[in-house]
Amino acid sequence: MSVSGLTGSPSRCCLRLPDHSRGLVCGQVSAIPSAGKPKEKFGLLHLERSSWIVSMTRWKTQKTHLIKCAMDASYGDMASESAGSAIFPRINIRDPYKRLGISREASEDEIQAARNFLISKYGGHKPSVDAIEAAHDKIIMQKFYERKNPKIDIKKKVREVKQSRVVQAVTSRFQTPATKFIVKTSIAFLVLGVLTVLFPTEEGPTLQVAISLIATFYFIHDRLKSKIRTLLYGAGAFIFSWLVGTFLMVSVIPPIPVLKGPRSFEVLTSLITYVLLWVSSTYLK
């Protein structure tokens, strides 16, 4: 006779159990008591029962091992993925330039290259990607605002003026003398300025201006020891100083209430001329 999972005969039945090491194991049990000694009969039954228990235990153990391996593989992949995601070390730095590791003078190509490099390196960590993108967007918006509203860099403009050929040609004509000589010329022109303010005349400060011209010739010759250069430099400095002083008084400098009188214009022009003559007689090379 045949049943599900059993193959039987009138005298014996066979129970088939899965065993991965030996295939199907057939545990045979006698259905009808066999003849023989009772001890042999019970020994045979005990042996068959032990073999069946061992097969079941081995099958359950192998099944549990397969399930555990499957779970370890699944969770192991997730752990590996989480462990392989590097965290951006500068994620908490507020300065966007320092966060991306670039200078403030970086071009747009350098900014984009820094962003792409960091994204490719820390792309597996979402907070890191968000921090990198935020710094990149902030820098781009700041660059756009600076192009739309340019600022005047005073230091840069001054540096450009100093490096121009005209300014370099002019500054090359001047040199710094000894401190004693600077003090001597300063006192001389300061005294002339005080006399011009305190003792103005109806004809104007003609005498003081003449004295300033003589002082200019004297100081230039004292430094350069050349009569021709003294004459050229002194006359040119006097004419240039008087023209500049007149232009400033007419076009730039407003009237000063402290200096009143019919000759206040000439007095202020003379004071400006004294300053320019002092520069020429002291520093002109």
C-alpha positions as CSV (number, residue, x, y, z in Angstrom):
1,M,0.0,0.0,0.0
2,S,1.1,3.6,-0.7
3,V,0.4,6.9,1.2
4,S,1.9,10.4,1.0
5,G,5.5,10.2,2.1
6,L,5.1,6.5,3.1
7,T,5.6,3.3,1.3
8,G,4.1,0.4,3.1
9,S,3.7,-3.3,2.9
10,P,1.6,-5.6,5.1
11,S,4.7,-6.3,7.2
12,R,6.8,-3.2,6.9
13,C,6.5,0.6,6.3
14,C,9.2,3.0,5.0
15,L,9.3,6.6,6.1
16,R,11.4,8.8,3.7
17,L,13.0,11.9,5.2
18,P,15.2,14.5,3.5
19,D,18.9,14.3,4.2
20,H,21.2,16.6,2.1
21,S,24.2,14.6,2.8
22,R,22.9,11.2,1.8
23,G,19.7,12.0,-0.2
24,L,16.5,10.4,1.1
25,V,16.8,8.3,4.1
26,C,14.3,5.5,4.5
27,G,13.5,4.5,8.0
28,Q,11.7,1.2,8.0
29,V,9.5,0.1,10.8
30,S,7.9,-3.2,11.0
31,A,4.1,-3.1,11.1
32,I,3.6,-6.6,12.3
33,P,5.5,-8.0,15.2
34,S,8.2,-10.2,13.8
35,A,9.2,-13.4,15.2
36,G,12.3,-13.5,17.2
37,K,13.6,-12.6,20.5
38,P,12.1,-9.6,22.2
39,K,15.5,-8.0,22.9
40,E,16.5,-8.1,19.2
41,K,13.1,-6.7,18.2
42,F,13.4,-3.8,20.6
43,G,17.0,-3.1,19.6
44,L,16.0,-2.9,16.0
45,L,13.2,-0.4,16.7
46,H,15.6,1.7,18.9
47,L,18.2,1.8,16.1
48,E,15.7,2.9,13.5
49,R,14.3,5.5,15.8
50,S,17.8,7.0,16.5
51,S,18.6,7.2,12.8
52,W,15.3,9.0,12.1
53,I,16.0,11.6,14.9
54,V,19.5,12.2,13.7
55,S,18.3,12.9,10.2
56,M,15.6,15.3,11.3
57,T,18.1,17.2,13.6
58,R,20.6,17.5,10.7
59,W,17.9,18.8,8.3
60,K,16.7,21.4,10.8
61,T,20.2,22.6,11.5
62,Q,21.0,23.0,7.8
63,K,17.8,24.9,7.2
64,T,18.5,27.3,10.1
65,H,22.0,27.8,8.7
66,L,20.7,28.7,5.3
67,I,18.2,31.2,6.7
68,K,20.9,32.8,8.9
69,C,23.3,33.1,5.9
70,A,20.6,34.7,3.9
71,M,19.8,37.2,6.6
72,D,23.6,37.9,7.1
73,A,24.0,38.6,3.4
74,S,21.1,41.0,3.3
75,Y,22.0,43.0,6.4
76,G,25.7,42.7,5.6
77,D,25.2,44.5,2.3
78,M,23.3,47.3,4.1
79,A,26.1,47.6,6.7
80,S,28.8,47.7,4.0
81,E,26.9,50.4,2.1
82,S,26.6,52.5,5.2
83,A,30.2,51.9,6.3
84,G,31.5,52.8,2.8
85,S,29.8,56.2,2.8
86,A,32.5,58.7,3.8
87,I,31.5,61.8,5.7
88,F,32.6,65.2,4.5
89,P,35.1,66.5,7.1
90,R,34.3,70.2,6.6
91,I,30.6,69.8,6.8
92,N,30.2,72.2,9.7
93,I,32.4,75.0,8.4
94,R,30.3,78.1,7.8
95,D,32.6,79.9,5.3
96,P,31.6,78.5,1.9
97,Y,35.1,79.1,0.4
98,K,36.8,77.2,3.2
99,R,34.1,74.4,3.0
100,L,35.0,73.8,-0.6
101,G,38.7,74.4,0.0
102,I,39.1,77.2,-2.5
103,S,40.3,80.8,-2.4
104,R,38.1,83.9,-2.7
105,E,39.8,84.7,-6.0
106,A,38.9,81.4,-7.5
107,S,37.3,81.4,-11.0
108,E,33.9,79.8,-11.8
109,D,35.7,76.8,-13.4
110,E,37.7,76.2,-10.3
111,I,34.6,76.5,-8.1
112,Q,32.7,74.0,-10.3
113,A,35.7,71.6,-10.4
114,A,35.9,71.7,-6.5
115,R,32.2,71.0,-6.2
116,N,32.3,68.0,-8.7
117,F,35.3,66.5,-7.0
118,L,33.8,66.6,-3.5
119,I,30.4,65.3,-4.8
120,S,32.2,62.3,-6.4
121,K,34.1,61.6,-3.2
122,Y,31.3,62.1,-0.6
123,G,28.2,61.4,-2.8
124,G,27.1,58.4,-0.7
125,H,26.4,60.6,2.4
126,K,23.4,62.9,1.9
127,P,24.2,65.5,4.6
128,S,27.6,65.9,3.0
129,V,26.2,66.4,-0.4
130,D,23.7,69.0,0.9
131,A,26.5,70.9,2.6
132,I,28.7,70.9,-0.5
133,E,25.8,72.0,-2.7
134,A,24.8,74.8,-0.3
135,A,28.4,76.2,-0.3
136,H,28.6,76.0,-4.1
137,D,25.2,77.8,-4.5
138,K,26.2,80.5,-2.0
139,I,29.5,81.2,-3.8
140,I,27.8,81.3,-7.2
141,M,25.2,83.8,-6.0
142,Q,27.8,86.0,-4.4
143,K,29.9,86.1,-7.6
144,F,26.7,87.0,-9.6
145,Y,26.0,89.8,-7.1
146,E,29.5,91.1,-7.3
147,R,29.3,91.2,-11.1
148,K,26.0,93.0,-11.0
149,N,27.2,95.5,-8.3
150,P,30.9,95.9,-8.7
151,K,32.9,97.4,-5.8
152,I,35.8,99.8,-6.2
153,D,38.9,98.4,-4.7
154,I,40.8,101.5,-3.5
155,K,44.0,99.6,-2.8
156,K,44.0,98.0,-6.2
157,K,43.4,101.4,-7.9
158,V,46.2,103.1,-5.9
159,R,48.5,100.2,-6.8
160,E,47.7,100.6,-10.5
161,V,48.3,104.3,-10.3
162,K,51.7,103.8,-8.7
163,Q,52.7,101.3,-11.3
164,S,51.7,103.5,-14.2
165,R,54.6,104.9,-16.3
166,V,53.7,108.5,-15.8
167,V,53.7,108.3,-12.0
168,Q,56.9,106.2,-12.0
169,A,58.5,108.8,-14.2
170,V,57.5,111.6,-11.8
171,T,58.5,109.8,-8.6
172,S,61.8,108.9,-10.1
173,R,62.7,112.6,-10.1
174,F,62.4,112.8,-6.3
175,Q,64.6,111.5,-3.5
176,T,64.5,111.8,0.3
177,P,67.4,113.9,1.7
178,A,68.8,113.9,5.2
179,T,66.5,114.7,8.1
180,K,68.5,117.8,9.1
181,F,67.9,119.3,5.6
182,I,64.2,118.5,5.7
183,V,63.9,120.3,9.0
184,K,65.8,123.4,7.7
185,T,63.6,123.8,4.6
186,S,60.4,123.2,6.6
187,I,61.3,126.0,9.1
188,A,62.1,128.4,6.4
189,F,58.9,128.0,4.4
190,L,56.8,127.9,7.6
191,V,58.2,131.3,8.7
192,L,57.3,132.7,5.3
193,G,53.8,131.4,5.6
194,V,53.3,132.9,9.0
195,L,54.6,136.3,7.8
196,T,52.3,136.2,4.8
197,V,49.2,135.6,7.0
198,L,50.1,138.0,9.8
199,F,51.3,140.9,7.7
200,P,49.3,141.1,4.5
201,T,49.8,144.3,2.5
202,E,47.6,146.1,0.0
203,E,49.8,145.0,-2.8
204,G,49.7,141.4,-1.7
205,P,52.5,139.2,-0.3
206,T,54.9,140.2,-3.0
207,L,58.0,140.4,-0.7
208,Q,57.3,137.0,0.9
209,V,56.8,135.4,-2.5
210,A,60.1,136.8,-3.7
211,I,61.9,135.5,-0.6
212,S,60.4,132.1,-1.2
213,L,61.8,132.0,-4.7
214,I,65.3,133.0,-3.4
215,A,65.0,130.3,-0.7
216,T,64.1,127.7,-3.4
217,F,67.2,128.5,-5.5
218,Y,69.4,128.3,-2.3
219,F,68.1,124.9,-1.1
220,I,68.2,123.3,-4.6
221,H,71.8,124.5,-5.2
222,D,72.7,123.3,-1.6
223,R,71.6,119.8,-2.6
224,L,72.5,119.4,-6.3
225,K,75.6,121.6,-6.4
226,S,74.7,122.6,-10.0
227,K,74.0,126.2,-11.1
228,I,72.2,125.2,-14.3
229,R,70.0,122.6,-12.7
230,T,69.3,125.1,-9.8
231,L,68.1,127.7,-12.3
232,L,66.0,125.4,-14.3
233,Y,64.5,123.6,-11.3
234,G,63.9,126.7,-9.3
235,A,62.2,128.7,-12.1
236,G,60.1,125.8,-13.2
237,A,59.0,124.9,-9.7
238,F,58.0,128.5,-9.0
239,I,56.0,128.9,-12.2
240,F,54.3,125.5,-11.7
241,S,53.5,126.2,-8.0
242,W,52.0,129.6,-8.7
243,L,49.8,128.2,-11.6
244,V,48.6,125.2,-9.5
245,G,47.8,127.5,-6.5
246,T,45.8,129.9,-8.7
247,F,43.9,127.0,-10.3
248,L,43.0,125.4,-6.9
249,M,41.8,128.7,-5.5
250,V,39.6,129.5,-8.5
251,S,38.2,126.0,-9.2
252,V,38.5,123.8,-6.1
253,I,39.1,125.5,-2.8
254,P,36.2,127.6,-1.5
255,P,36.8,130.9,0.3
256,I,38.0,130.6,3.9
257,P,36.2,132.9,6.4
258,V,39.3,133.1,8.7
259,L,41.3,135.0,6.0
260,K,39.4,138.2,5.2
261,G,40.5,141.3,3.3
262,P,41.0,142.4,-0.2
263,R,44.1,140.3,-0.7
264,S,42.8,137.0,0.8
265,F,42.9,135.4,-2.6
266,E,46.6,136.2,-3.1
267,V,47.4,135.1,0.5
268,L,45.9,131.6,0.0
269,T,47.5,131.3,-3.4
270,S,50.9,132.2,-1.8
271,L,50.4,129.6,0.9
272,I,49.8,126.8,-1.6
273,T,52.8,128.0,-3.6
274,Y,55.0,127.8,-0.5
275,V,54.0,124.1,0.0
276,L,54.8,123.2,-3.5
277,L,58.1,125.1,-3.4
278,W,59.1,123.3,-0.2
279,V,58.5,119.9,-1.9
280,S,60.5,121.0,-4.9
281,S,63.5,122.4,-3.0
282,T,63.6,119.5,-0.5
283,Y,62.9,116.4,-2.6
284,L,63.5,117.2,-6.2
285,K,66.4,115.1,-7.6
